[in-house]
């Protein structure tokens, strides 16, 4: 969002806020308690996991595969939906209504039609305008949809509902950022991706570069217990407690062209769409995505078995009335892990605002001789340029410590061997990953910033595996060498060193960034607190 548009929105917002009344959330909400599948070993997926477990695996070892390719990341989710026999538990910060998620929704409706219980838990912030259509899945038998920490008011536009909630700014700031996708409590996917075409390389403009991990085995039970804790929490509201059936059917009308399945759900039909009948007017892109998804054979996946630990924030972190000061957060746990590094630390974080505690940690590590490399977004590639403000104020101090800083270029080579994004050359880094000493990796939803630390809930998997650490490093390093600027400090001025083959204008300004973006950095930089960036 450019500076002029942001200013107009806030001026309009302040004016409307003075005229608008305060909406409120319903009381005495019925939340039927439910839990993950108790006997997953009786499902085909559960049996598949047992068959894939090597004789040498320890009892608590789980199997993993990194999902760096956007096509494989999408195909894995489709494959899990189609393989599920009993349950699908889906928890996300954002699900965007577009052709890609329409393909996922079609598969979910088909799963529900064959008897699978589907639970969808969604943070409420991005459920306005056209994205509100996703809530119509609650109209389908055997699909339940709940919204976490919802905002009251209209869903016709994001701006209006934020205005309606301005009296409760603290609630707006606290968001459920977790991302979990579990089939039959047997196989799960977690990582950085939300659900939408830009996360799977299908966006027409910019696409996100991201990474997930597919997990099988005991750690999946941990992810399911975390899902249950959020699902049954008082901050979780069934969609039907917030909207009537008629209101659900009307969501998203007039905001944007509606995907075929979601349009059918909102047309007043009482019957579940026939899962064997393809939706009309299927876009060519959806056909391509579907073909890629159907080509994935779970039986061919090569799992790496290793010990793992789930790191997750308690859902009460978002409740301002609950004291969580004695409960360590996911980011605090990650910092504790990084503090044990002996030789090498590789950090990938799209929004990187270290804060005083992390800077002190980095200083101690550098004094011990630990090499630290950080890949984050450049100003031009950052989809949230305001977040870049917090990072920019730490750059010189980080460089003086000897930390190697890399900033993702907005325009990538046609296809990088590692962190690539098909479909568009314009990219924005969205992966969240830490590799420590070539033997431990952490993949999750958390950014290394104060928002993830203090305000959002997050989830991550810590895996001890030299093989996966090597794979992750091999995935990242092509971007460091060919798709990112290397920052250096020369006479207290930052210089961006372009990768080989990239022509760069002479100068010291933020490369590839427009003048308005650079002006935004200078204006907001001295004023905005780190925890709001």
C-alpha positions in Angstrom: 0.0 0.0 0.0 1.5 3.4 -1.0 1.9 6.3 1.4 -0.8 8.5 -0.1 -3.4 5.7 0.0 -2.5 4.8 3.5 -2.9 8.5 4.6 -6.3 8.7 2.9 -7.5 5.5 4.6 -6.5 6.6 8.0 -8.1 10.1 7.6 -11.3 8.5 6.4 -11.0 6.0 9.2 -10.7 8.5 11.9 -13.7 10.5 10.6 -15.9 7.4 10.4 -14.8 6.1 13.7 -16.1 9.2 15.4 -19.5 8.6 13.8 -19.7 4.8 14.1 -21.0 2.9 17.1 -19.2 0.1 18.7 -20.2 -3.4 17.7 -19.8 -6.2 20.2 -19.3 -10.0 20.1 -22.1 -12.4 21.1 -22.2 -13.8 24.6 -23.0 -17.3 25.9 -21.7 -18.8 22.7 -22.1 -22.6 22.3 -18.8 -24.2 21.4 -19.3 -28.0 21.2 -16.0 -29.6 22.4 -14.3 -31.9 19.9 -10.9 -33.5 19.6 -8.5 -35.0 17.1 -9.0 -38.6 15.9 -8.1 -40.9 18.8 -7.0 -44.0 16.8 -5.3 -42.7 13.7 -3.5 -46.1 13.2 -6.8 -47.5 11.9 -6.8 -45.2 8.9 -5.0 -45.8 5.6 -2.8 -42.8 6.4 -2.0 -44.1 9.8 -1.1 -47.5 8.3 1.0 -45.8 5.7 3.0 -44.0 8.4 3.6 -47.3 10.2 4.7 -49.0 7.0 7.2 -46.1 6.3 8.8 -46.2 9.7 12.3 -47.8 9.4 13.3 -50.5 11.9 16.1 -48.2 13.1 13.8 -45.3 14.1 13.4 -44.6 17.8 9.9 -44.6 19.3 9.6 -40.8 19.3 11.2 -40.2 15.9 8.9 -38.7 13.2 9.3 -38.6 9.5 9.8 -35.4 7.6 10.0 -33.9 4.1 10.7 -30.3 3.3 8.3 -28.6 0.9 10.1 -25.8 -0.8 8.5 -26.0 -4.2 5.1 -24.2 -4.4 3.7 -26.9 -6.7 4.7 -29.7 -4.2 3.4 -27.6 -1.3 0.0 -27.4 -3.0 -0.1 -30.9 -4.2 0.7 -32.3 -0.7 -2.3 -30.6 0.7 -4.6 -31.9 -2.0 -3.1 -35.3 -1.6 -3.8 -35.3 2.2 -7.4 -34.1 1.6 -8.0 -36.9 -0.8 -6.3 -39.5 1.4 -8.2 -38.6 4.6 -10.8 -41.0 5.8 -11.9 -39.6 9.1 -10.7 -36.1 9.9 -9.1 -33.0 8.5 -8.0 -30.2 10.9 -7.0 -27.0 9.2 -5.7 -23.9 11.1 -4.5 -20.8 9.3 -3.9 -17.1 9.7 -5.4 -16.3 6.2 -7.3 -18.2 3.5 -7.8 -16.0 0.4 -10.7 -16.6 -1.9 -9.2 -17.3 -5.3 -9.0 -20.1 -7.9 -6.4 -22.0 -6.0 -8.3 -22.1 -2.7 -11.4 -22.9 -4.7 -9.6 -26.1 -5.8 -8.8 -26.9 -2.1 -12.4 -26.1 -1.1 -13.8 -28.4 -3.8 -11.6 -31.2 -2.4 -12.7 -30.4 1.1 -16.4 -30.6 0.1 -15.8 -33.9 -1.6 -14.1 -35.2 1.6 -17.0 -34.1 3.7 -19.4 -35.8 1.3 -17.7 -39.1 1.9 -17.9 -38.7 5.6 -14.7 -36.9 6.7 -15.2 -34.4 9.6 -13.5 -31.1 8.6 -12.6 -28.5 11.2 -11.3 -25.1 9.9 -10.0 -22.7 12.4 -9.2 -19.3 10.9 -7.9 -16.0 12.4 -10.5 -13.4 11.8 -8.5 -10.5 10.6 -8.6 -11.3 6.9 -12.2 -12.5 6.6 -13.7 -9.4 5.0 -14.5 -8.3 1.5 -14.0 -11.1 -1.1 -12.1 -13.3 1.4 -15.3 -13.6 3.5 -16.6 -16.1 0.9 -14.4 -18.8 2.5 -16.7 -18.7 5.5 -19.5 -20.2 3.3 -17.8 -23.6 3.8 -19.6 -23.6 7.2 -22.8 -24.2 5.2 -21.6 -27.6 4.1 -22.6 -30.7 6.2 -19.6 -32.1 8.2 -17.6 -28.9 7.7 -17.2 -26.7 10.8 -15.6 -23.3 10.6 -14.5 -21.2 13.7 -12.9 -17.8 13.8 -10.3 -17.0 16.4 -10.3 -13.7 18.3 -13.0 -12.3 15.9 -13.6 -8.6 15.3 -17.2 -7.5 15.5 -19.0 -5.6 12.7 -19.5 -5.7 9.0 -17.5 -7.9 6.7 -18.3 -6.0 3.5 -14.8 -4.3 3.5 -11.7 -4.7 5.6 -11.4 -0.9 6.2 -15.0 -0.6 7.6 -14.6 -3.5 10.0 -11.3 -2.3 11.3 -12.9 1.1 11.9 -15.7 -0.5 13.8 -13.1 -2.2 16.1 -10.8 0.8 16.6 -12.1 1.1 20.2 -10.4 -2.2 20.8 -7.0 -1.7 19.2 -5.4 -4.3 21.4 -7.7 -7.0 20.0 -6.8 -6.0 16.4 -3.1 -6.3 17.1 -3.3 -9.8 18.7 -3.6 -12.4 15.9 -3.4 -16.2 15.6 -0.6 -16.7 13.1 -0.4 -20.5 13.4 -0.5 -22.7 10.2 -1.3 -26.3 10.6 -2.9 -28.9 8.2 -3.5 -32.3 9.6 -5.1 -35.4 8.0 -6.4 -38.3 10.1 -4.1 -37.2 13.0 -1.4 -39.1 11.0 0.2 -36.7 8.5 0.6 -32.9 8.9 2.0 -29.9 7.1 3.2 -26.8 8.9 5.4 -23.8 8.0 5.1 -20.4 6.6 2.4 -20.6 3.9 -1.2 -19.4 4.2 -3.7 -20.6 1.7 -4.0 -18.6 -1.6 -2.6 -18.5 -5.1 0.4 -16.2 -4.2 1.6 -18.8 -1.7 1.6 -21.5 -4.4 3.3 -19.7 -7.3 0.0 -18.8 -9.1 -0.2 -15.1 -8.5 -0.4 -12.9 -11.5 1.7 -10.2 -9.8 4.1 -11.0 -7.0 4.4 -14.4 -5.4 5.7 -15.4 -2.0 8.8 -17.5 -1.6 8.0 -20.0 1.2 8.8 -23.3 2.8 6.8 -25.9 4.7 7.5 -29.3 6.2 5.4 -32.4 5.9 5.5 -34.5 9.1 4.4 -38.0 10.0 4.6 -39.9 13.3 4.4 -38.9 16.9 4.9 -35.1 16.4 1.6 -35.0 14.4 -0.2 -35.9 17.6 1.4 -32.9 19.3 0.2 -30.6 16.4 -3.3 -32.1 16.8 -3.3 -31.4 20.5 -2.3 -27.8 19.8 -5.2 -27.5 17.3 -7.6 -28.9 19.8 -6.5 -26.3 22.4 -7.2 -23.5 20.0 -10.4 -25.0 18.7 -12.0 -25.4 22.1 -10.7 -22.1 23.5 -13.2 -19.3 24.5 -11.6 -17.0 21.9 -12.7 -19.5 19.1 -16.2 -18.6 17.8 -18.3 -20.8 15.5 -19.1 -18.9 12.3 -22.8 -19.5 13.0 -22.6 -17.6 16.3 -21.5 -14.5 14.3 -23.5 -14.8 11.1 -26.9 -16.2 10.2 -27.2 -18.7 7.3 -28.6 -15.9 5.1 -25.7 -13.6 6.0 -23.2 -16.3 5.2 -24.8 -16.9 1.8 -24.5 -13.2 1.0 -20.9 -12.8 2.0 -18.6 -11.5 -0.7 -21.3 -10.6 -3.1 -20.4 -7.6 -5.2 -16.8 -7.4 -4.0 -15.0 -9.5 -6.7 -15.6 -12.3 -9.2 -16.4 -15.4 -7.0 -14.8 -18.8 -7.5 -17.3 -21.3 -8.8 -17.8 -23.5 -5.8 -18.1 -20.5 -3.4 -20.6 -18.9 -5.7 -22.7 -22.1 -5.6 -22.6 -22.2 -1.8 -23.8 -18.7 -1.6 -26.7 -19.1 -4.1 -29.2 -20.4 -1.5 -28.8 -24.0 -2.4 -29.4 -26.4 0.5 -27.7 -29.4 -1.1 -23.9 -30.0 -0.9 -22.4 -29.7 -4.4 -21.8 -33.0 -6.2 -18.0 -33.6 -5.7 -18.0 -35.7 -8.9 -19.2 -32.7 -11.0 -16.4 -30.3 -11.9 -17.3 -26.6 -11.4 -18.3 -24.6 -14.4 -15.9 -22.1 -16.1 -12.8 -23.8 -14.5 -9.8 -21.4 -15.1 -6.9 -22.8 -17.0 -4.6 -22.1 -14.1 -6.8 -24.3 -11.8 -6.5 -27.1 -14.3 -2.7 -26.9 -14.3 -2.7 -26.8 -10.5 -5.1 -29.8 -10.3 -2.9 -31.8 -12.7 0.2 -31.1 -10.6 -1.7 -32.1 -7.4 -3.0 -35.3 -8.8 0.5 -36.3 -9.9 1.8 -36.4 -6.3 1.8 -40.0 -4.9 2.2 -40.0 -1.1 3.7 -43.5 -1.4 6.7 -42.1 -3.3 7.5 -39.5 -0.6 11.0 -40.1 1.0 10.7 -39.3 4.7 13.7 -38.5 6.8 13.2 -39.9 10.4 14.5 -37.8 13.2 13.6 -36.6 16.7 11.5 -33.4 16.8 9.9 -31.0 19.2 6.8 -28.8 18.6 7.1 -25.2 19.8 3.8 -23.4 20.1 2.3 -20.5 21.9 -0.7 -21.0 24.2 -3.9 -19.6 22.8 -4.3 -17.5 26.0 -1.5 -15.3 24.7 -4.2 -13.5 22.8 -6.4 -13.0 25.8 -5.4 -9.6 27.4 -7.0 -10.7 30.7 -4.8 -13.8 30.9 -1.4 -13.5 32.4 1.1 -15.4 30.2 4.2 -13.7 31.5 5.4 -17.0 33.0 4.8 -19.0 29.8 7.7 -19.0 27.3 6.8 -18.0 23.8 7.8 -19.7 20.6 10.2 -16.9 19.7 11.7 -17.1 23.2 12.2 -20.8 22.8 13.8 -20.2 19.4 16.2 -17.6 20.9 17.1 -20.1 23.6 18.0 -22.6 21.0 20.0 -20.1 18.9 21.9 -19.3 22.1 23.4 -22.8 22.0 24.9 -22.4 18.5 28.6 -23.3 18.4 29.7 -22.5 14.9 27.0 -21.5 12.4 23.5 -19.9 12.4 21.5 -19.4 9.2 18.3 -17.4 9.7 15.5 -16.8 7.1 12.8 -14.4 8.3 10.8 -12.1 6.0 10.1 -9.6 8.7 13.2 -9.2 10.8 13.0 -6.8 13.8 15.5 -8.2 16.4 14.8 -5.9 19.4 17.2 -5.4 22.3 17.1 -9.0 23.6 18.0 -10.6 20.3 20.7 -8.1 19.6 22.3 -9.0 22.9 22.0 -12.6 22.0 23.7 -12.0 18.6 26.5 -10.1 20.3 27.2 -13.0 22.6 27.2 -15.4 19.7 29.6 -13.3 17.7 31.9 -13.0 20.7 32.1 -16.8 20.6 32.9 -16.8 17.0 29.6 -18.0 15.7 28.9 -17.2 12.0 25.5 -15.6 11.6 23.8 -15.2 8.2 20.4 -13.6 7.8 18.2 -13.6 4.7 15.3 -11.1 4.8 13.3 -9.0 2.4 14.6 -5.9 0.8 12.4 -2.8 0.9 11.4 -3.5 -2.7 10.5 -7.1 -2.1 8.7 -6.6 1.2 4.9 -6.9 0.9 4.6 -4.9 4.2 7.1 -2.1 3.7 6.2 -0.6 7.1 7.7 -3.7 8.7 10.9 -2.9 6.9 11.2 0.3 9.0 11.9 -1.7 12.2 14.5 -3.8 10.5 16.3 -0.9 8.9 17.1 0.8 12.2 19.1 -2.3 13.2 21.0 -2.9 10.0 24.2 -0.9 10.8 24.5 -2.4 14.3 24.1 -5.9 12.9 26.8 -5.3 10.2 29.2 -3.8 12.8 28.8 -7.1 14.8 30.0 -9.0 11.7 26.6 -10.5 10.9 26.1 -11.3 7.2 23.0 -9.6 5.9 21.2 -10.6 2.7 18.1 -8.9 1.3 15.9 -10.7 -1.2 15.6 -9.1 -4.6 12.1 -8.3 -5.8 12.9 -9.6 -9.3 14.3 -13.1 -9.2 16.0 -15.2 -11.9 13.4 -17.2 -13.9 13.8 -20.2 -11.6 16.2 -20.6 -8.7 17.2 -24.1 -7.8 16.2 -23.5 -4.2 13.7 -21.0 -2.9 12.0 -20.3 -6.2 8.5 -19.0 -7.0 7.0 -20.1 -10.3 4.5 -18.1 -12.3 6.0 -14.6 -11.7 9.4 -13.1 -11.6 8.3 -10.7 -8.8 8.8 -12.3 -5.4 8.5 -11.6 -1.7 10.2 -13.7 0.9 7.8 -15.4 3.3 9.7 -18.4 4.5 10.6 -18.7 8.2 13.5 -21.0 8.9 16.5 -21.4 11.1 19.4 -23.8 10.6 21.9 -24.3 13.4 25.3 -25.9 13.3 24.3 -28.0 10.4 22.3 -30.4 12.6 19.1 -28.6 13.8 16.4 -26.9 11.8 13.3 -25.0 12.9 10.5 -24.5 10.4 7.4 -22.6 11.4 5.0 -19.7 11.2 7.1 -17.2 13.3 9.0 -14.2 12.1 12.0 -13.0 14.2 10.3 -9.7 15.1 8.5 -8.3 18.2 5.1 -8.9 16.7 5.6 -12.7 16.6 7.3 -12.5 20.0 4.8 -10.4 21.9 1.5 -10.2 20.0 0.9 -13.2 17.7 0.6 -16.8 18.4 3.0 -19.0 16.5 3.9 -22.7 15.9 7.1 -24.4 14.7 8.8 -27.7 14.5 12.4 -28.1 15.8 14.0 -31.1 14.1 17.4 -32.6 14.9 18.6 -34.0 11.6 21.9 -33.4 9.7 20.2 -34.6 6.5 17.4 -32.1 6.7 19.7 -29.3 7.8 21.8 -30.0 4.7 18.7 -30.0 2.5 17.5 -26.7 4.0 20.9 -25.1 3.6 21.2 -26.3 0.0 17.7 -24.8 -0.6 18.6 -21.4 0.8 22.2 -20.8 -0.5 21.3 -20.4 -4.2 19.1 -17.4 -3.1 22.0 -15.9 -1.1 24.4 -16.2 -4.1 22.0 -15.4 -7.0 18.8 -13.8 -5.7 19.8 -11.4 -2.9 21.8 -8.3 -2.2 24.7 -8.7 0.2 24.9 -5.7 2.5 28.3 -4.2 3.6 29.2 -1.2 5.7 31.6 1.4 4.2 32.4 4.5 6.1 29.2 4.1 8.1 27.1 3.9 4.9 25.3 0.7 3.8 26.2 -0.6 0.4 24.1 -3.2 -1.4 26.2 -5.6 -3.4 24.3 -7.1 -6.3 24.6 -10.8 -7.2 26.6 -11.7 -10.3 24.9 -10.8 -13.6 22.7 -8.1 -12.1 23.3 -4.5 -13.2 22.8 -2.0 -10.4 22.8 1.8 -10.6 25.5 3.5 -8.7 24.4 4.9 -5.4 23.7 4.0 -1.8 19.9 4.0 -1.7 17.6 1.0 -1.2 17.9 -0.9 -4.5 14.9 -1.4 -6.7 12.7 0.6 -4.3 10.6 3.5 -5.5 11.0 7.1 -4.2 7.7 6.9 -2.2 8.8 3.7 -0.5 12.1 5.2 0.5 10.4 8.4 1.7 8.1 6.2 3.9 11.1 4.6 5.5 12.6 8.0 6.4 9.3 9.4 7.7 8.1 6.5 9.8 11.5 5.2 10.8 12.1 7.5 13.8 8.5 7.3 15.1 7.1 3.8 15.0 7.8 1.5 17.9 9.3 -1.9 17.0 6.4 -3.9 18.4 3.9 -2.4 15.9 6.1 -3.1 12.9 
